[in-house]
């Protein structure tokens, strides 16, 4: 694991995007197409804003998956991750090979999971761009996360801390509006990505960052599993890194 710390989230986002672009360009030099996973949420604003501006990427050879989506939420809802990625990424690049959205409002979630799992199983992930939640979650794998499930996508229950974060970030009008379930990429499948870029700004994430990057690897701190990945680059700002050893 490689940890990078910046004075601002703007610097963090710029360098994280440049690293992501380097990985994508290298993959496209070596093969006909590349597969990426993108995360959403407030932690990804600066990174995605910079990623869509990166030069020298033939986006028509890039296939995009996304990490997770709320169950029962339409793609027109302000909190929809499909809406988020459509507006902040898909609409801003010059076409993509394929966009593989998670349809959280599908009437049969298990059928949707079967579709997603069949699709992603034939397209190994070259790059996953992720974040870390206030409760240490990775994607929507809240603690205690399942480190053993093999399925690429699963249905998960969202815990109170996770739902509080979504409300606190302004995505929902009230806590009762935050869904109780979601479709999420599993921990094991995220770790199968050849490269992982983890972008985590903001001081409110500092306890989770310390637990996940300096503590033991445990399902109680789901993103701690990133310590085991050989090509994981973590991008922090001074706030999110403030509790790490040697940063005070």
C-alpha positions as CSV (number, residue, x, y, z in Angstrom):
1,X,0.0,0.0,0.0
2,X,1.3,3.5,-1.0
3,X,-0.1,6.4,1.1
4,X,0.0,10.0,-0.3
5,X,-0.9,13.0,1.8
6,X,-1.8,16.4,0.5
7,X,-2.6,19.8,1.9
8,X,-5.9,20.1,0.2
9,X,-8.6,17.9,-1.4
10,X,-8.0,19.8,-4.7
11,X,-4.4,18.6,-4.8
12,X,-5.5,15.1,-3.7
13,X,-8.0,14.9,-6.5
14,X,-5.6,16.1,-9.1
15,X,-2.9,13.5,-8.3
16,X,-5.3,10.7,-7.8
17,X,-6.8,11.4,-11.2
18,X,-3.4,11.5,-12.8
19,X,-2.5,8.2,-11.3
20,X,-5.7,6.7,-12.5
21,X,-5.1,8.1,-16.0
22,X,-1.6,6.6,-16.0
23,X,-3.0,3.2,-15.2
24,X,-5.6,3.5,-17.9
25,X,-3.2,4.7,-20.6
26,X,-0.7,1.9,-19.8
27,X,-3.4,-0.7,-20.1
28,X,-4.6,0.7,-23.4
29,X,-1.0,0.5,-24.7
30,X,-1.0,-3.2,-23.9
31,X,-4.4,-4.4,-24.9
32,X,-7.5,-3.5,-27.0
33,X,-9.7,-2.4,-24.1
34,X,-9.6,-1.8,-20.3
35,X,-12.1,-2.3,-17.5
36,X,-12.5,0.2,-14.6
37,X,-14.7,0.6,-11.6
38,X,-15.7,4.0,-10.3
39,X,-17.0,5.0,-6.9
40,X,-19.3,7.9,-6.1
41,X,-20.0,10.2,-3.1
42,X,-18.5,13.4,-1.9
43,X,-15.0,11.8,-1.7
44,X,-14.9,11.4,-5.4
45,X,-15.8,14.9,-6.6
46,X,-12.3,16.3,-7.2
47,X,-10.9,13.1,-8.5
48,X,-13.6,12.6,-11.1
49,X,-13.5,16.3,-12.1
50,X,-9.8,15.9,-12.9
51,X,-10.1,12.4,-14.4
52,X,-12.4,13.5,-17.2
53,X,-9.9,16.2,-18.2
54,X,-6.9,13.9,-18.5
55,X,-5.3,13.9,-22.0
56,X,-4.4,10.9,-24.1
57,X,-7.2,8.5,-23.1
58,X,-9.2,6.7,-25.8
59,X,-12.4,6.4,-23.7
60,X,-14.1,4.4,-26.5
61,X,-11.9,1.5,-25.4
62,X,-12.8,1.8,-21.7
63,X,-15.6,-0.2,-20.1
64,X,-16.9,1.2,-16.8
65,X,-18.6,-0.6,-13.9
66,X,-19.7,1.1,-10.8
67,X,-19.3,-0.1,-7.2
68,X,-22.8,0.0,-5.7
69,X,-26.3,1.4,-5.9
70,X,-29.2,1.9,-3.4
71,X,-32.0,-0.6,-3.6
72,X,-35.3,0.8,-4.9
73,X,-33.8,4.2,-6.0
74,X,-34.6,5.4,-9.6
75,X,-31.8,6.9,-11.7
76,X,-33.6,10.3,-11.5
77,X,-33.3,10.5,-7.7
78,X,-30.7,13.1,-6.5
79,X,-28.9,10.4,-4.5
80,X,-28.7,7.9,-7.4
81,X,-25.2,6.7,-8.1
82,X,-26.1,6.1,-11.7
83,X,-27.2,9.8,-12.0
84,X,-24.0,10.9,-10.2
85,X,-21.8,9.0,-12.6
86,X,-23.8,9.9,-15.7
87,X,-23.5,13.6,-14.9
88,X,-20.0,13.7,-13.5
89,X,-18.3,11.1,-15.8
90,X,-20.2,9.5,-18.6
91,X,-21.5,12.7,-20.1
92,X,-18.1,14.4,-19.9
93,X,-15.9,11.8,-21.7
94,X,-15.9,11.2,-25.4
95,X,-17.9,8.0,-25.4
96,X,-17.2,4.7,-23.6
97,X,-16.8,1.1,-24.8
98,X,-19.6,0.2,-22.4
99,X,-21.3,1.5,-19.3
100,X,-22.4,-1.2,-16.8
101,X,-24.6,0.4,-14.3
102,X,-26.1,-1.3,-11.2
103,X,-29.9,-1.0,-11.6
104,X,-30.9,-0.8,-7.9
105,X,-34.5,-0.2,-8.8
106,X,-34.8,-3.4,-10.7
107,X,-38.0,-5.3,-9.5
108,X,-36.0,-8.4,-8.9
109,X,-32.6,-7.6,-7.2
110,X,-31.4,-11.2,-7.4
111,X,-32.0,-11.2,-11.2
112,X,-30.1,-7.9,-11.5
113,X,-27.2,-9.5,-9.5
114,X,-27.2,-12.5,-11.8
115,X,-26.9,-10.2,-14.8
116,X,-24.1,-8.1,-13.2
117,X,-22.2,-11.1,-12.0
118,X,-22.3,-12.8,-15.4
119,X,-21.1,-9.6,-17.1
120,X,-18.3,-8.7,-14.7
121,X,-17.0,-12.2,-14.5
122,X,-15.9,-12.0,-18.2
123,X,-14.2,-8.6,-17.8
124,X,-11.4,-8.6,-15.2
125,X,-11.0,-5.2,-13.6
126,X,-7.8,-3.3,-14.4
127,X,-8.5,-0.3,-12.1
128,X,-10.8,0.3,-9.2
129,X,-11.3,3.8,-7.9
130,X,-12.8,3.6,-4.4
131,X,-13.2,5.5,-1.1
132,X,-13.5,4.7,2.5
133,X,-16.7,5.5,4.5
134,X,-17.0,7.1,7.9
135,X,-17.7,3.7,9.3
136,X,-14.7,2.2,7.4
137,X,-16.9,0.6,4.7
138,X,-15.5,-0.3,1.3
139,X,-18.2,0.1,-1.3
140,X,-21.4,-0.6,0.7
141,X,-19.8,-3.4,2.7
142,X,-20.5,-2.1,6.1
143,X,-19.0,-3.6,9.3
144,X,-18.8,-6.4,9.9
145,X,-18.0,-7.0,6.2
146,X,-18.0,-10.4,4.5
147,X,-14.5,-11.0,3.5
148,X,-15.2,-14.5,2.1
149,X,-18.3,-14.2,-0.2
150,X,-17.2,-15.0,-3.8
151,X,-20.0,-13.4,-5.8
152,X,-18.9,-10.2,-7.5
153,X,-22.1,-8.3,-6.5
154,X,-24.3,-8.9,-3.5
155,X,-27.3,-7.4,-1.7
156,X,-26.2,-5.8,1.6
157,X,-28.0,-4.1,4.6
158,X,-26.9,-0.6,5.3
159,X,-26.0,0.1,8.9
160,X,-27.0,3.3,10.8
161,X,-23.6,4.9,10.5
162,X,-23.6,4.5,6.8
163,X,-27.1,5.8,6.4
164,X,-26.2,8.8,8.7
165,X,-23.3,9.6,6.4
166,X,-25.5,9.7,3.3
167,X,-28.0,11.9,5.1
168,X,-25.2,14.1,6.5
169,X,-23.7,14.7,3.1
170,X,-27.0,16.1,1.9
171,X,-28.1,13.3,-0.5
172,X,-31.5,12.8,1.3
173,X,-34.0,15.1,2.9
174,X,-34.3,12.9,6.0
175,X,-32.9,9.7,7.5
176,X,-36.1,7.9,6.8
177,X,-35.5,8.5,3.1
178,X,-32.2,6.7,3.1
179,X,-32.7,3.1,1.8
180,X,-32.0,0.2,4.1
181,X,-30.5,-2.0,1.4
182,X,-28.1,-1.7,-1.6
183,X,-26.4,-3.8,-4.3
184,X,-22.6,-3.6,-3.7
185,X,-19.5,-5.1,-5.2
186,X,-18.1,-7.6,-2.7
187,X,-14.8,-7.2,-0.9
188,X,-13.2,-10.2,-2.7
189,X,-14.1,-8.9,-6.1
190,X,-12.8,-5.4,-5.4
191,X,-9.5,-7.0,-4.3
192,X,-9.3,-8.8,-7.7
193,X,-8.7,-5.4,-9.4
194,X,-5.1,-5.2,-10.7
195,X,-4.8,-1.6,-9.4
196,X,-6.8,0.2,-6.7
197,X,-6.9,4.0,-6.2
198,X,-8.5,5.0,-2.9
199,X,-9.4,8.7,-2.5
200,X,-10.3,9.8,1.0
201,X,-10.6,13.6,1.8
202,X,-12.1,15.3,4.9
203,X,-11.4,15.3,8.6
204,X,-14.6,13.4,9.3
205,X,-12.9,10.3,7.7
206,X,-9.8,10.5,10.0
207,X,-10.9,7.8,12.5
208,X,-11.8,5.4,9.7
209,X,-8.6,6.1,7.9
210,X,-6.5,5.4,11.0
211,X,-8.4,2.2,11.8
212,X,-8.2,0.9,8.2
213,X,-4.7,1.9,7.3
214,X,-2.9,1.4,10.7
215,X,-5.0,-1.1,12.5
216,X,-5.4,-4.8,12.2
217,X,-7.2,-6.2,9.1
218,X,-10.6,-7.0,10.3
219,X,-14.2,-7.1,9.0
220,X,-15.0,-4.5,11.7
221,X,-13.0,-2.1,9.6
222,X,-13.8,-3.3,6.1
223,X,-11.4,-1.1,4.1
224,X,-8.5,-2.4,6.3
225,X,-8.4,-5.3,3.7
226,X,-6.8,-2.8,1.3
227,X,-3.5,-3.3,3.3
228,X,-3.2,-6.7,1.6
229,X,-3.4,-5.4,-2.0
230,X,0.0,-5.1,-3.7
231,X,-1.0,-2.2,-6.0
232,X,-3.2,0.1,-3.8
233,X,-2.5,3.8,-3.8
234,X,-4.3,5.8,-1.1
235,X,-4.7,9.6,-1.5
236,X,-5.5,11.6,1.7
237,X,-5.7,15.3,2.6
238,X,-4.4,16.8,5.8
239,X,-7.8,16.3,7.5
240,X,-8.3,12.7,6.7
241,X,-4.7,11.9,7.5
242,X,-4.7,13.9,10.8
243,X,-4.8,10.9,13.1
244,X,-2.2,8.8,11.4
245,X,1.0,8.1,13.3
246,X,3.6,10.8,12.5
247,X,1.3,13.3,11.0
248,X,0.7,15.5,14.1
